[in-house]
Amino acid sequence: MFGIVRPCTHRLTDGLKTEWMAHLCGLCLALRADHGQFARVATNYDGLIISVLTEAQAERDPAARRTAGPCPLRAMRTAPVARGEGARLAAAVSLVLASAKVRDHVADRDGLLARRPMAAAARRVARGWDRAGARAGRELGFDTAVLVDAVDRQTGIEALAGPGTPLLAITEPTETATAAAFAHTAVLAGRPSNAEPLAEAGRLFGRLAHLLDAVEDREADAASGAWNPLTATGTSLPEARRLADDALHGIRLALRDAEFADDKLLHVLLAHELRRSVDRAFGTATCSHQGHGAPNPYGQPNPYGAPNPYGGQPGGPYQPGPHQGGPYQGGPHQGGGQGPYGGGYPGGPGGGMPPGFGGGPGGGEPSRPKPPRGFLAGCAAFTWLFCTCQICCAKEYEGPWSRKKREGCCRDCDCNVGSCDCCCPCDGC
């Protein structure tokens, strides 16, 4: 599994946990039904948000669920799973983007893909996924060419990037692709008025996905000599954090402008869990089962004395406001640039962050991360994790491709269930 929104299921109520698993399993089964068994390796946590978005806008239909048979990832239990156009769109988008990931691994000559026969086989798989995703997209009225074009433009943009290049110029293709996918959910749900705010939410979500991937891979890329947007453009981690915070705020504002039939799960994923994803990437996660003392990517302790940078500590980077130190009260991030929802555009103005911002109290020199696996080696590792139920039940396991530490989606932990620590007013939390 890959993706930036990876909720600990023990933070979800029983009903929302069931819904989340229904969309995750629905994406996996839609990939199998439309594109074959092997396509299920493209299942990812972020792709299911497309399915969640579609369902959140539509009136609940009993036909939107079916009972799936036993699965190792569910400890051989049956379960209700999502089906319909939302799951199929999520599958098509996931497949096309997975195809782009394969081509990226081939271009970087990762692992076994450095050998010509393996690279040729991987290209063949990627071309098949492109065609399958395009076919499914056409059936749903969605042109996947916008995704393929974004991926193709990404390579050229990265080749021209250097010190001083705006970081948002590099994230633009990802933003464009996710904006198109988010906006099309409004078409499928029969709410065309939602297309514009959801396109903005998708644009900012794509920005976050690109930023967090760059932050998490920075050390590994430096060790292997791989290209990284932060290193290439000379962007500091505090500046990357500022852009991430602005994107978070913009997503919340954009979602408020859209109309939903039932957005409980969507709110949890894009208001709560997305912020936790940012905290995790920047070393400020506070989920109780993760412990403290994790390496700080800024290389120094948190100067504000709390693992959560939004804890409202005196002298923190954002002055306390009406919501007890919320990060968007009366600072240069209010608006953040030219975007209508405060997300900012390339070159837009925005306040800076103090040097050394962030980090948990552990400090110390981070250990050198393991290099990521190549595509085929990652597929083999995923198969092993899948068949041994580690993805579902392990307390901690190594990601099949990234080799980063992951959490089993059904393992035990002592998270605060039902707590609402969103820094914006949360109705119905």
Secondary structure as UniProt FT lines:
FT   HELIX           9..11
FT   HELIX           14..35
FT   HELIX           37..42
FT   TURN            45..47
FT   HELIX           48..57
FT   HELIX           62..64
FT   STRAND          65..71
FT   HELIX           72..74
FT   TURN            75..76
FT   STRAND          77..82
FT   HELIX           85..108
FT   HELIX           111..114
FT   HELIX           116..139
FT   TURN            140..141
FT   HELIX           145..160
FT   TURN            163..164
FT   HELIX           167..189
FT   HELIX           192..194
FT   HELIX           195..224
FT   HELIX           229..233
FT   HELIX           237..256
FT   HELIX           264..267
FT   HELIX           268..273
FT   HELIX           274..281
FT   TURN            282..283
FT   HELIX           288..290
FT   TURN            297..298
FT   TURN            303..304
FT   TURN            309..310
FT   TURN            314..315
FT   TURN            322..323
FT   TURN            327..328
FT   TURN            332..335
FT   TURN            340..341
FT   TURN            346..347
FT   TURN            355..356
FT   TURN            361..362
FT   HELIX           375..387
FT   TURN            388..389
FT   HELIX           390..393
FT   STRAND          397..398
FT   TURN            400..402
FT   STRAND          405..406
FT   TURN            409..410
FT   TURN            417..418
FT   TURN            427..428
//
